[in-house]
């Protein structure tokens, strides 16, 4: 299959993750909170692992190391700016303290998904295994995020049906983004190599500013240790997929 087809299939599957909000209906809140807590810990390790073990080494093969670091820093600043301007939020619990209007949340998600899609499409143009690893990383981060976003929309007055379908249609922007990523890679020379440190900077930002602070709030010793173990497991998962060529 072509990189474009891989990109469309991967992002289409990710789009279906928007229906993860159904979990908030099926499971008890206490049980779901535990599941999300474990997944957030694991996904933070995967994001960090893929950034430092896969994306940055790959980018350093084609770009000067100094330039790679500068792009990572620029990406970190960019994602921080996007979060502030578009209220792109990364709440990873069921009841968020921050009250964000439902439609603003959807608009921020659309920007977020478009960027994710461009990253996925671009990395599939480098090689298929790297594209798959990128899609897995984004999927793991999206699962707890989609659950929280569903709660935000319900809190904003959406019906359960409207919240689910609104999330889904907004999520489809990731498919459009993946197509753009492939087109950019084909038409702009060197685009994919600059995209890798940019994606790494985004992964580091998400893990460092949103995921890790969330799991650090856990004060119980056994739960705190579990979160650290799952973080290490996430890094190990990134290393394992690299070793086996996924």
N, C-alpha and C positions, 0 to 999 in steps of 0.2 A: 504494500500500500504506500501511497505517497505521503509525505509529511503533512500535507494539507488535510488528507483524509484522516490520518491519525489525530491531528489537532481537533478536527470537528467531532470525531467520536469521543475523544477524551473530555472535551469541554461539554459535550452533550450529556455525558454521564455525570459530570460535576453539576450540571444544571438540575438534574433530577434530585440532587442533594437538597434542593430548596424545600422539598417535601419532608425534610427531617423534622420540621416543626410539628409533624403529627406525633412525634415522640412525646411532646409535652402534653398531649391528650391521652396517650396510651399508658404512660408510666406515672407513678407517683413522683411528686416533686423531689422528695428526699432521695429516692433511688436515682432519678435522672441527674440530680446534682452530683452524685458520686461518680456516675459514668462520665459526665462532662469534665469533672475535675481530673480524672485519670487521663482522658483524651487530650485535655489541654496540656498536661505535663508531657505526654508523649509527643504531641505535635510540636511543642516548643523545642524539644530535642531534635526532631526531624528537620525543622527549619534551620536551626543552628548548624546541624551536621551537614546538610546539603549546601548551605552557604559557604562554610569553611572547608569542607572536604571535597566538594564537587564543583561548584560554580566558580569559586575564586581560582583554584588550581587550573581549571579549564581555560578561564579568561587569561591567566598569566602566560599561557602558551603562545598567545597571539598579540597581547598588548603589554607595554612596559609596566612593570610592577607599580611604579609611582602613579601612573595613570589609572590603574585598577583601583588603588586606594582612594584616589580623588573621586572616581565615579561612585564608589561605595558611599563615601561621605555625602556626595551630592544627592544620591538616592535616598539616604537616611533623612536629609533635610527636606527633600521633595515629599516623601510620605508623611512626614510630620506636618508640612504645610497643607497637604490634601486633607489630612484629618481635621485640621483646624478650620479650613475654609468650607469644606463640604460636610462637616460634622460626621465624617466617616468614623464610625465608632467600632470598637472591638470589645463589646461586652460579652463575657463568657460565663455568665451565670443567669439564672432564671429571672431574678428580680434585680434590675439594675437601678442604681441610685440616680443616674442621669436620665432626665425626661427629655426625649427628643421627639419632635413631631414625626408622625409616621411617614409622611411623604418626603420629608427631608432625609429620613433614614433610607428610604428607597432610592432617592437620587444619589446619595453618597455611595450606596451599594453598587449602583450602576457604574459609577466612575471606577470604583474598586474592581469590579468584575471585568471591565474593559481592559484595565491594566494587566490583570491576571491573565486574560486571554492572549494579549499581545506577547507576554512573557512565555506562555506555553507554546504558542505558534512559532515564535522565534527559536526556542530551544529544540523543538522537533526538527527544525531546519538544520541544526548542527548534527544531531544524531538521534535516532529513535529512543535508545535507552535513557538519554538525558532528558528527553521530553517526557517520558513516562515517569521518571523520578520527580520532575517538576510538577506534573499533574498530581502525583500522590501527595506531595508536600502541600499543595494548595487544597486538595480534598480534605486532608486531615485537619487543616486549619479551619476549613469552611464548616465542618459538621457542628462543632460547638457554637460557631458564630451564627449559623442559620437558626439554630434552636433559640438563641437569645433574640435574634431579630424578629422571630415569630412572636415572642413575648412582647417586644416593643410595639409591634403593630396592633396586637390585641389591646395593650395598654392605651394606645392612641385612638381606640374606638373602632378598629376594624373587626368585622365578623371573622370567625375562624376560617371560613371558606375564602373570603376575600383576602385574608392575610396570606394563606397558602398560595393562592394563584398570583397575587401581587409579587410575592417573593420569587415565584417561578419565572414570570415574564421578565422581571428585572435580571434574574440570573442568566437569562438567555444572552445578555450582552457579552458574556464571556465567550460565547461561540463566535459572535461578530468580532470580538477582539482577537481571537485566535486566527481568524482569516486575515485580519489586518497584519498580525505578526508575521505570517507567512509571506504576504505581499511585500511588506517592508523589507524582509530578509532577502527577497528576490530582487528588489529594485534598488536598495540602498547598500552599497558596498561596505562591508565590515559591520553592518547593523547588529548581527547576532553576537559578535564578540563584545560590543559595548553593552549589549543587553544583559549579558551574564553578570557582570559586577553590579549593574543596576538592580537586577533581581536579588542578588545577594544582599545588597543594602536594604532592600525592602523586607527580606526575610529576617534580617538581624533586627530591623526596627520593630516588626510585629512581635518577634519573640521577646526582645528586651523591654519594650515599652508596654506591651499589652498582655502577653501570656505569662511571663515569669512573675511580674508583679501580682498577677491574679493568684497564682499558686503560692506565693510567699505569704498571702494573708492567712493561710492555714496554720494555726498555732498548735494543734495537737501533734505530739511527737511522732506517732506512728503514721499519721496521714502526711505529715511534712516529709518524713523519710521516704514514704511511698512515692510522693511527687518527685523527689530527687532521683529515685531509682528509675521511675518511668522516663524522666528526662534523659538519663544515661542510656536507657533502652532505645529511646528515639534516636540518639546519636549513633548507637550501635546499629540500628536499622539502616541508617543512611550509609554507614560504612559497609555493611553487608551487601546492600543493593549495588554499591559501587564495585565491590569485589566480584560479584557474580554477573556484572554487566547489565544491570537493570536500571 
